[in-house]
């Protein structure tokens, strides 16, 4: 009997994916658990394994097509078997035709996990489309959808914005804030210094604001005709990185960077004494684990940097979820070490090994790239001394670690050679001032230099 290959649910808030590449052709033999195709979301590229051994009999969704979770992608079986029609594998919602002109969009209702509901007056949209509509104040009913059943896709919104048009949508309420911008359990720090628990009830609708055109990025300079070269098309990951960086740097956070030099002698001595013990547990004790642990300690000392900006105040997170920037073949991913404050050095090292390995092997789930409260990036792996990385929204800060090298230092009026590294802290100046940021980085420095 033929086996269906279905578009998987790649995360709690991920309702669709784009088939970026089929790794086999129709008629090829495939092995169970071997990668069959690559699926791309706005967060990550993921390999989908073959569910069984057999022959790839038919492919229903071609490369570049975007479909919802539950849609039939392909069929695996034995040559000569009957294969189902393409719509038999679709979910009930995906297969249901949508009206050409839906009713005006109503405010979204928040789901239990804080993500905006994907149903708006008969119109199904992804979290990405919901976020873009909120950011640019769009009425999605005015955009012609090219997705299945007339659904509005990310590409439809991008094409609409490129025309320079914007139809104001209904005023957003607190419940319509995208999931990636919503905080979890923590404290709200008001400018008066008063702390209170974050209210869970929806805020009353704000007064309607005057319609304004969406922010427009500076147009890219066209390539002069006849210039020798070649065009490298932008994949989803590169577009997502570009959009996120422009949004953070130009439209959101005023960036300021402070830099300290750190003596790594104590850390290296500890690592040399314990790396064999960790190896027996199957764990590679890397320096990243020490830096993550030091970030946790600095956040304990100065929790204001483990926060995010909101219209009501600065929201201080109780948990420390450390985003770990990881270079992959075609870009950068930031998997998140959840609840790092609860983990020992061994637990952190195991977490770091696992996330880095799965990031490079396209095995991360989109949910593992969400929810960071502060980020660390090790740009020193490529030889960089100092960098001023861009804040990963909605974080308040990002830590940059340069290359470690031996330097001549004066210690107790004597010349000594020490392994040192420059560490930068780029922070949101709306949330923190220089003295606080320096105190945070000093706490990180003291943790590493006095490691025992």
C-alpha positions as CSV (number, residue, x, y, z in Angstrom):
1,X,0.0,0.0,0.0
2,X,1.3,3.4,-1.0
3,X,2.4,5.7,1.9
4,X,1.6,9.4,1.9
5,X,4.2,12.1,2.7
6,X,2.5,14.9,4.4
7,X,3.6,18.5,5.1
8,X,4.6,18.3,8.8
9,X,3.6,20.8,11.5
10,X,7.0,22.4,12.0
11,X,6.1,24.3,15.1
12,X,3.3,25.5,17.3
13,X,2.9,28.8,15.4
14,X,4.1,27.5,12.0
15,X,1.1,26.7,9.8
16,X,2.7,26.5,6.4
17,X,6.0,25.7,4.7
18,X,7.6,26.1,1.3
19,X,9.1,23.1,-0.6
20,X,12.5,24.5,-1.3
21,X,14.1,21.3,-2.8
22,X,13.3,17.7,-3.6
23,X,16.3,15.5,-2.9
24,X,14.9,12.6,-5.1
25,X,13.2,12.4,-8.5
26,X,10.0,10.4,-9.2
27,X,11.0,6.8,-9.8
28,X,14.0,6.9,-7.4
29,X,14.4,4.5,-4.5
30,X,14.3,6.1,-1.1
31,X,15.3,4.8,2.3
32,X,13.3,5.2,5.5
33,X,14.5,8.1,7.7
34,X,16.8,9.5,4.9
35,X,16.1,13.2,3.9
36,X,13.5,13.2,1.2
37,X,13.0,17.0,0.7
38,X,13.8,20.4,2.3
39,X,11.0,22.6,3.6
40,X,11.6,26.3,4.3
41,X,9.8,28.5,6.7
42,X,10.5,32.2,7.5
43,X,12.7,30.9,10.4
44,X,14.6,27.8,9.2
45,X,15.2,25.2,6.5
46,X,14.3,21.7,7.6
47,X,14.9,18.3,6.0
48,X,11.8,16.0,5.9
49,X,12.7,12.3,6.1
50,X,11.1,9.6,4.1
51,X,8.6,7.7,6.3
52,X,9.2,4.3,4.6
53,X,11.5,2.4,2.2
54,X,10.2,2.4,-1.4
55,X,9.9,4.2,-4.7
56,X,8.9,7.9,-5.0
57,X,5.8,7.4,-7.1
58,X,4.5,10.9,-7.4
59,X,5.2,14.5,-6.3
60,X,2.2,16.8,-5.8
61,X,3.8,20.0,-4.5
62,X,6.6,21.4,-6.7
63,X,9.7,23.3,-5.5
64,X,8.8,26.9,-4.6
65,X,5.2,26.1,-3.7
66,X,3.9,27.0,-0.2
67,X,1.3,24.8,1.4
68,X,-0.2,24.3,4.8
69,X,0.6,21.6,7.3
70,X,-1.3,18.4,6.5
71,X,-1.2,18.8,2.7
72,X,-0.1,15.8,0.7
73,X,3.4,16.3,-0.7
74,X,4.2,13.0,-2.3
75,X,3.5,9.2,-2.3
76,X,6.0,6.4,-1.7
77,X,5.2,2.8,-2.6
78,X,6.0,0.1,-5.2
79,X,6.0,0.7,-9.0
80,X,2.5,0.2,-10.5
81,X,0.6,1.0,-7.4
82,X,-2.5,3.3,-7.6
83,X,-1.8,6.7,-6.2
84,X,-4.3,9.1,-4.6
85,X,-5.5,12.4,-6.1
86,X,-3.6,15.4,-4.9
87,X,-6.3,16.9,-2.7
88,X,-6.8,13.6,-0.7
89,X,-3.8,14.5,1.5
90,X,-4.9,18.0,2.3
91,X,-6.2,19.0,5.6
92,X,-9.9,19.8,5.8
93,X,-9.3,23.4,6.2
94,X,-6.7,23.6,3.4
95,X,-9.1,21.7,1.0
96,X,-12.0,24.0,1.8
97,X,-12.4,26.7,-0.9
98,X,-12.3,30.2,0.5
99,X,-14.5,33.0,-0.9
100,X,-12.9,35.3,-3.4
101,X,-13.8,38.3,-1.3
102,X,-13.9,37.7,2.4
103,X,-15.7,39.8,5.0
104,X,-13.7,42.7,6.5
105,X,-11.0,41.5,8.8
106,X,-12.0,41.4,12.5
107,X,-9.5,41.6,15.4
108,X,-7.7,38.4,15.9
109,X,-8.4,36.3,19.1
110,X,-5.4,35.2,21.0
111,X,-4.8,31.5,21.4
112,X,-3.8,29.9,24.6
113,X,-0.1,30.1,23.9
114,X,-0.2,33.9,23.2
115,X,0.0,33.5,19.4
116,X,-2.6,35.3,17.4
117,X,-5.4,33.2,16.0
118,X,-4.9,32.2,12.4
119,X,-8.6,32.7,11.5
120,X,-9.9,36.1,10.6
121,X,-13.5,36.2,9.3
122,X,-13.0,33.2,7.1
123,X,-9.4,34.2,6.1
124,X,-6.6,31.9,7.2
125,X,-3.2,33.6,7.5
126,X,0.2,32.6,8.9
127,X,1.8,34.3,11.9
128,X,4.3,35.9,9.5
129,X,1.5,37.5,7.5
130,X,-0.3,38.6,10.7
131,X,2.9,40.3,11.9
132,X,3.5,42.0,8.6
133,X,-0.1,43.2,8.5
134,X,0.2,44.6,12.1
135,X,3.6,46.3,11.4
136,X,2.4,48.0,8.2
137,X,-1.3,48.6,9.3
138,X,-2.7,46.6,6.4
139,X,-6.2,45.4,5.6
140,X,-5.6,41.9,4.3
141,X,-9.0,41.8,2.6
142,X,-7.6,44.4,0.1
143,X,-4.7,42.1,-0.9
144,X,-5.3,39.4,-3.6
145,X,-4.1,36.1,-2.3
146,X,-2.2,33.6,-4.5
147,X,-2.0,30.8,-2.0
148,X,-4.3,27.7,-2.0
149,X,-7.9,28.7,-1.7
150,X,-7.0,32.4,-2.2
151,X,-5.0,32.7,1.0
152,X,-2.8,35.7,1.4
153,X,0.9,34.7,1.6
154,X,4.1,36.5,2.7
155,X,5.0,37.0,-1.0
156,X,1.6,38.6,-1.6
157,X,2.1,41.1,1.2
158,X,5.7,41.9,0.0
159,X,4.4,42.5,-3.5
160,X,1.6,44.7,-2.2
161,X,4.1,46.8,-0.1
162,X,6.4,47.1,-3.0
163,X,3.7,49.0,-4.8
164,X,3.8,51.7,-2.1
165,X,0.1,51.2,-1.1
166,X,-1.2,50.7,2.4
167,X,-4.9,50.2,3.4
168,X,-5.3,51.0,7.2
169,X,-6.6,48.0,9.1
170,X,-8.6,48.1,12.3
171,X,-6.7,49.5,15.3
172,X,-4.7,46.7,16.9
173,X,-5.3,45.6,20.4
174,X,-2.9,44.0,22.9
175,X,-4.2,40.6,21.8
176,X,-3.1,41.2,18.2
177,X,0.6,41.5,19.1
178,X,2.6,38.8,17.3
179,X,3.7,35.8,19.4
180,X,7.4,36.7,18.9
181,X,6.8,40.1,20.4
182,X,4.7,38.9,23.4
183,X,6.5,38.5,26.8
184,X,6.1,35.5,29.1
185,X,6.2,35.4,32.9
186,X,8.2,38.2,34.3
187,X,8.0,41.8,35.6
188,X,7.0,45.1,34.0
189,X,9.4,47.8,35.0
190,X,7.8,51.3,34.7
191,X,9.9,54.4,34.5
192,X,8.8,55.3,38.0
193,X,10.7,52.3,39.3
194,X,7.5,50.5,40.3
195,X,7.3,46.8,39.7
196,X,4.0,44.9,39.1
197,X,2.9,41.6,37.6
198,X,2.2,41.8,33.9
199,X,-1.6,41.9,33.4
200,X,-3.0,39.0,31.4
201,X,-6.2,40.8,30.4
202,X,-6.4,42.5,27.0
203,X,-5.7,46.2,27.0
204,X,-8.6,48.4,25.8
205,X,-8.3,49.4,22.2
206,X,-6.1,52.4,21.6
207,X,-7.5,55.5,19.9
208,X,-7.4,55.2,16.1
209,X,-4.2,56.7,14.7
210,X,-3.9,58.6,11.6
211,X,-3.2,56.5,8.6
212,X,0.4,56.7,7.5
213,X,2.4,54.9,4.7
214,X,4.5,52.0,5.8
215,X,8.2,52.6,6.5
216,X,10.1,52.2,3.3
217,X,13.7,51.0,3.2
218,X,16.2,52.9,1.1
219,X,15.9,51.5,-2.5
220,X,18.7,49.2,-3.5
221,X,21.1,50.6,-6.1
222,X,20.4,48.9,-9.5
223,X,23.3,47.1,-11.2
224,X,24.4,49.1,-14.3
225,X,23.6,47.2,-17.5
226,X,26.6,45.4,-19.0
227,X,28.4,45.0,-15.7
228,X,30.1,41.6,-15.6
229,X,28.9,39.4,-12.8
230,X,26.0,37.1,-11.9
231,X,22.9,37.4,-9.8
232,X,22.7,35.3,-6.6
233,X,19.0,34.8,-5.8
234,X,17.9,35.5,-2.2
235,X,16.6,32.5,-0.4
236,X,14.1,32.7,2.5
237,X,16.8,32.6,5.2
238,X,18.8,35.5,3.7
239,X,15.6,37.6,3.2
240,X,14.6,36.9,6.7
241,X,18.0,37.9,8.1
242,X,18.0,41.1,6.0
243,X,14.5,42.1,7.1
244,X,15.2,41.4,10.7
245,X,18.4,43.4,10.8
246,X,17.0,46.4,9.0
247,X,14.0,46.3,11.4
248,X,16.2,46.2,14.4
249,X,18.8,48.8,13.4
250,X,16.8,51.4,11.5
251,X,13.3,51.1,13.0
252,X,13.5,49.8,16.5
253,X,16.5,50.0,18.9
254,X,19.0,52.8,19.3
255,X,22.2,50.8,19.4
256,X,25.2,51.5,21.7
257,X,28.2,49.2,22.2
258,X,30.6,48.9,25.1
259,X,33.8,46.6,25.0
260,X,35.8,44.9,27.7
261,X,38.9,42.8,27.6
262,X,38.7,39.5,29.5
263,X,41.6,37.3,30.7
264,X,40.6,33.7,30.0
265,X,43.3,32.0,32.1
266,X,40.9,30.7,34.8
267,X,38.5,29.3,32.2
268,X,41.2,27.6,30.2
269,X,42.6,26.0,33.3
270,X,39.2,24.7,34.3
271,X,38.4,23.4,30.8
272,X,41.8,21.6,30.7
273,X,41.1,19.9,34.0
274,X,37.5,18.8,33.1
275,X,37.2,18.3,29.4
276,X,38.1,14.6,29.6
277,X,35.5,14.1,32.3
278,X,32.9,15.7,30.0
279,X,34.1,13.7,27.0
280,X,33.3,10.5,28.9
281,X,29.7,11.7,29.0
282,X,29.8,12.4,25.2
283,X,30.0,16.2,25.7
284,X,32.5,18.5,24.0
285,X,33.3,21.2,26.6
286,X,33.5,24.3,24.4
287,X,34.2,27.9,25.6
288,X,30.7,28.8,24.5
289,X,29.2,27.0,27.5
290,X,31.3,29.2,29.8
291,X,30.2,32.4,28.1
292,X,26.5,31.3,28.3
293,X,27.0,30.6,32.0
294,X,28.6,34.0,32.5
295,X,25.7,35.7,30.6
296,X,23.3,34.1,33.1
297,X,25.3,35.4,36.1
298,X,25.4,38.9,34.5
299,X,21.7,38.8,34.0
300,X,21.2,37.9,37.6
301,X,23.3,40.9,38.7
302,X,21.7,43.3,36.2
303,X,18.3,41.9,35.1
304,X,17.3,45.0,33.2
305,X,19.4,43.7,30.3
306,X,17.4,40.5,30.2
307,X,14.3,42.4,29.1
308,X,12.4,43.9,26.2
309,X,10.8,47.3,25.4
310,X,7.0,47.6,25.4
311,X,4.7,50.6,25.1
312,X,3.8,50.2,28.8
313,X,7.3,49.9,30.2
314,X,10.4,47.6,30.2
315,X,9.4,44.0,30.6
316,X,12.0,42.1,32.7
317,X,12.1,38.4,32.0
318,X,12.5,36.0,35.0
319,X,13.9,33.2,32.8
320,X,17.1,33.6,30.9
321,X,16.7,32.2,27.4
322,X,20.0,32.6,25.6
323,X,20.0,32.8,21.8
324,X,23.2,31.3,20.4
325,X,24.1,32.6,16.9
326,X,25.3,29.7,14.8
327,X,26.8,30.0,11.3
328,X,25.3,27.6,8.7
329,X,26.0,27.0,5.1
330,X,23.9,29.9,3.7
331,X,23.4,32.2,6.6
332,X,23.0,32.4,10.4
333,X,20.5,30.8,12.8
334,X,19.9,31.6,16.4
335,X,18.8,28.5,18.3
336,X,17.7,29.3,21.9
337,X,19.0,27.7,25.1
338,X,15.8,27.8,27.2
339,X,16.0,28.3,31.0
340,X,19.7,28.6,31.0
341,X,19.6,29.8,34.6
342,X,18.6,26.3,35.7
343,X,21.5,24.4,33.9
344,X,24.9,23.5,35.2
345,X,28.0,23.9,33.1
346,X,27.6,20.3,31.9
347,X,23.9,20.9,31.0
348,X,24.8,24.0,29.1
349,X,27.6,22.3,27.2
350,X,25.3,19.4,26.2
351,X,22.6,22.0,25.1
352,X,25.2,23.9,23.1
353,X,26.5,20.8,21.4
354,X,23.0,19.6,20.5
355,X,21.7,22.9,19.1
356,X,24.8,23.6,17.1
357,X,24.9,20.2,15.6
358,X,21.2,20.2,14.6
359,X,21.4,23.7,13.2
360,X,24.2,22.7,10.8
361,X,22.3,19.5,9.8
362,X,19.0,21.3,9.2
363,X,17.3,19.5,12.0
364,X,16.1,22.4,14.1
365,X,12.4,23.1,14.6
366,X,11.1,26.6,14.1
367,X,10.1,26.8,17.8
368,X,13.7,26.3,18.8
369,X,14.6,29.6,17.1
370,X,12.1,31.7,19.1
371,X,11.8,33.1,22.6
372,X,15.3,34.4,23.3
373,X,15.7,37.1,25.9
374,X,19.4,37.9,25.2
375,X,21.8,36.7,22.5
376,X,25.5,35.8,22.2
377,X,27.5,35.6,19.0
378,X,31.0,34.3,18.7
379,X,32.4,36.2,15.7
380,X,35.9,35.3,16.8
381,X,35.7,31.9,15.2
382,X,36.5,33.6,11.9
383,X,39.4,35.7,13.3
384,X,37.5,38.8,14.2
385,X,38.9,40.8,17.2
386,X,36.0,43.2,17.8
387,X,32.5,43.5,16.4
388,X,29.3,45.5,17.1
389,X,26.5,43.0,16.3
390,X,22.9,44.1,15.7
391,X,20.4,43.3,18.5
392,X,18.2,40.3,17.9
393,X,14.7,41.7,18.4
394,X,12.9,41.8,20.7
395,X,16.0,41.4,23.0
396,X,17.6,44.3,24.9
397,X,21.2,43.3,24.2
398,X,23.6,41.1,22.3
399,X,27.0,39.9,23.4
400,X,29.8,39.6,20.8
401,X,32.9,37.4,21.5
402,X,36.1,38.0,19.6
403,X,39.0,35.7,18.9
404,X,41.1,34.6,21.9
405,X,44.8,35.3,21.6
406,X,47.8,35.7,23.9
407,X,48.6,39.3,24.9
408,X,51.2,41.1,27.0
409,X,49.7,42.4,30.2
410,X,51.1,44.2,33.2
411,X,50.0,42.3,36.4
412,X,51.2,43.5,39.8
413,X,53.8,45.7,38.1
414,X,55.2,42.7,36.2
415,X,54.9,41.8,32.5
416,X,52.9,38.6,31.9
417,X,51.4,36.9,28.9
418,X,47.7,36.0,29.2
419,X,45.1,34.5,26.8
420,X,42.6,37.4,26.3
421,X,39.5,38.1,24.4
422,X,37.5,41.3,23.6
423,X,33.8,41.0,24.5
424,X,31.3,43.6,23.3
425,X,27.8,44.3,24.6
426,X,25.5,46.1,22.2
427,X,22.4,47.3,24.1
428,X,19.2,49.1,23.5
429,X,19.7,52.6,24.8
430,X,16.0,53.0,25.5
431,X,16.3,50.3,28.1
432,X,19.8,50.8,29.6
433,X,22.3,53.5,30.0
434,X,26.1,53.1,29.7
435,X,26.8,52.7,33.4
436,X,24.3,49.8,33.7
437,X,25.6,48.2,30.6
438,X,29.2,48.5,31.8
439,X,28.2,47.0,35.1
440,X,26.6,44.0,33.3
441,X,29.7,43.4,31.3
442,X,31.9,43.8,34.3
443,X,29.8,41.1,36.0
444,X,30.4,38.8,33.0
445,X,34.1,39.6,33.1
446,X,34.5,38.8,36.8
447,X,32.6,35.5,36.4
448,X,35.0,34.4,33.7
449,X,38.2,35.7,35.2
450,X,37.4,34.2,38.7
451,X,36.1,30.9,37.4
452,X,36.6,28.0,39.8
